[in-house]
Amino acid sequence: MNERVSINDSDVEKLLNLHGITRHFIDAWGNETDVDSENLCALLKAMGYDIDDDNVLHQQLNRDLENYWQLGLEPVTTSRIGEPVRFLLRYRQGDIHTTFEWKVKTEQGQLFSGTICPDQCPLEQHEILRHDEIMACWIDTEIELECGYHQLLLQYSDQDEPFSESCYIVAPTSAYKPFQIYDGAKVWGVTVQLYALRSQRNWGIGDFSDLMTLVQHIAKGGGNFIGLNPLHALYPGWPEHASPYSPSSRQWLNTIYIDVEAIDEFSQSEAISHVYSYDFQQRLDELRALDWIDYSAVMELKLSMLHLVFKQFQQLSPNHERRLTFKSFYQKEGDELNAQATFDALQVYFREQDDQLSHWCDWPVEFQDYSSNAVRQWSEEHSDDVCFYTWLQWIADEQLEQVARQTKKENMIIGLLLDVAVGVSSGSQEAWRDHQIYNLNVHVGAPPDVLGPLGQNWGLPPMDPIELKKRHYQPLIDLFRHSMHAGGALRIDHVMGLLRLWWVPAGKEAKDGAYVQYPLNDLLAILVLESHRNQCLVVGEDLGTVPKGISHILQDNGIHSYRIFFFSQAPDGGYISPQYYPEQALAALTTHDMATLKGFWHCEDLKLGQQLGLYPDPIHLKKLFDGRLYCKQRILDSLHGHHSIPQWIGHDAAWVPMDQTLSYGMQTHMARGNSALLSLQLEDWLDMEQPVNIPGTSQEYPNWRRKLNQTLEQMFSDPQIILLMQQLSSARHLSSKHLFHQ
């Protein structure tokens, strides 16, 4: 690092402002924290700036300022329903008396127009950057538009063609909610990692048919939603890369969840004789019996049979209804679907040659760009392979849609609560397809907080907020649409990513990053608009470091917050009663990144962390054990104080084990709370100890592989679980506001 560079350097300062890189933040403990200037400069370097050369840096700054100060309109303007059209105009100082004409072409086919002169409009006083020759002013009109994505055009009055175009987005004031939730209904559901489901019929991993069965049982028991891990596309050719939060694409589905035997063409295909053979069934029994998923073996079996079913599908007449439906799906999804299928086919192709060629950066250079001639020629020569992976996405979408329709048949108020990850892997299809929007020299993570004292580096390249805006946010619009279309609710993982993301330069430790700002108001408007168009409730996972005031903004936009019991401690160290949780929230005892109830109570998470070397300091570890005992005692006191557990359980946490009575008591205690949504983990119904995921680990622990310890058949034939569901429904029913007004 060149010593002459400091945070007060004028060019560096302007670049930090241009990219929304913040120098200060409030950490998870409420302390104002300064970002080291060396880390800020390292981040600029990762963005491509030569901070060691004054002349080059100044040229780069001027180039980017010219791009920022484009004449005419902002790429995107957002507003809410009922607000008159208002937009920012940038113009040369010499044009201050010039007359401009603007037009709005609405999504509904209407046309509005008007004329303006900058000298009659209020100057914009809040620009973070300045340009010597270009001014900015606000244009106010009296026109109100319907919700939608509209086109705003600007031209000189004496010219026929517009010279600037913008997307003008109008959104509702707050996100969609089912009318029952508006009326005060309190609902409960379960959260599960789909792959973790066991059944007597699956192929060693939970699938969409298992999900259908779970929906039927939970609905019968009075539940109104199933919360799932992200179902994003992973890697058919790299199955051990299994984290659902490090996907290949957030727009497409993980095809390992396909139930091969449920495909229409299966019964007529060659696959049926293989699947029902003794050897194949014996192999399935072995995979079902495993407590940890063997992704490679499951994927190998599924792909081998899916190829045979696909062969049968190809033999259908071109005018067959199934062939026509598939063709329609392909035409609708277009090039983005083709990119995913091409990527999957290429990855399999290269890994068959060398299993080290998993990451696209390791492929021959001519194949590292989706738009290259080499990729285009290869896909033409291997068109059947590309078509196969396109077909897999169609089958996965078809089976998920069948589950979604079942939730409606069961009259579930919400149905599927789907999850969207904060980003994609650097080895993903999306990063391969679009180098410009992802910064591959940076990883997204989190600064030090309660869950990660050393900070977290998730290894995900961030999207460039400036590039996003240039593209009218279309990548995020597409993401929200695809994520919502089969669900009644959508969980936004790390919802603070709508406001800011912690960027860590590659090679740096997680703590050595800085926050980069994102256009919160724009992204919230898009999220709210899409939630209404897809009739999808929105939950924002707002744990960790949350800036002051943001919770109120999310609440005003109708976004349901998260309330985790173990994090809901009062200033005196006690636990806040769920009766005082906010109504617009999803409440839960724990999450997939935390210990199960039994694991927490018996300190299995701390013991496991000690084994894995996460707590090398014995003094710190002892404090954690002592603190856990204190927390357990305050929890026990609170449960007894609310009469949520019987007196015979005992009052001394050091001697009270986590058994079914205490576990179910805690869950019904939560069910009496005020939050509209209550989510419970199936692991806690089954008295399980091992966690799903240990944050901060990769090879140390088999994350995202642990199955449930019972099959669906066993679980829902257990009278105690049937009783628990009845108790949850009763407790939620009594806490629903609308019942008190009847």
Salt bridges, closest charged atoms under 4 A:
ASP11 OD2 - HIS58 ND1 2.91
GLU13 OE1 - ARG23 NH1 3.37
ASP34 OD1 - HIS24 ND1 2.53
ASP52 OD2 - LYS45 NZ 3.09
ASP54 OD1 - ARG4 NH1 2.82
ASP64 OD1 - ARG63 NE 2.89
GLU66 OE2 - HIS131 NE2 3.23
GLU74 OE2 - ARG90 NH1 2.73
GLU74 OE1 - LYS469 NZ 2.98
GLU107 OE1 - ARG533 NH2 2.42
ASP119 OD2 - HIS97 ND1 2.91
GLU127 OE2 - ARG90 NH2 3.19
ASP140 OD1 - ARG86 NE 2.55
ASP207 OD2 - ARG201 NH2 2.65
ASP210 OD1 - ARG201 NH1 2.73
GLU240 OE1 - ARG705 NH2 2.95
ASP259 OD2 - ARG201 NH2 3.09
ASP264 OD2 - ARG322 NH1 3.66
GLU265 OE1 - ARG322 NH2 2.81
GLU270 OE2 - LYS311 NZ 3.07
ASP285 OD1 - ARG288 NH1 2.82
GLU286 OE1 - ARG283 NH1 3.08
ASP291 OD1 - ARG198 NH2 2.64
GLU333 OE1 - HIS482 NE2 2.99
ASP335 OD2 - ARG433 NH2 3.43
ASP397 OD1 - HIS485 NE2 2.98
GLU398 OE2 - ARG322 NH1 2.54
GLU401 OE2 - HIS485 NE2 2.93
ASP419 OD2 - ARG491 NH1 2.80
ASP434 OD2 - ARG471 NH1 2.35
GLU467 OE2 - ARG471 NE 2.96
ASP493 OD1 - ARG491 NH1 3.39
GLU509 OE1 - LYS511 NZ 3.89
ASP512 OD1 - LYS511 NZ 3.25
GLU530 OE2 - ARG481 NE 3.16
GLU541 OE1 - ARG491 NH2 3.99
GLU583 OE2 - LYS186 NZ 3.76
GLU583 OE1 - LYS737 NZ 2.86
ASP593 OD2 - HIS592 NE2 3.48
GLU604 OE2 - LYS607 NZ 3.45
ASP605 OD2 - ARG628 NH2 2.93
ASP626 OD2 - LYS622 NZ 2.88
GLU683 OE2 - ARG706 NH2 2.40
ASP687 OD2 - LYS598 NZ 3.26
GLU689 OE2 - HIS602 ND1 3.84
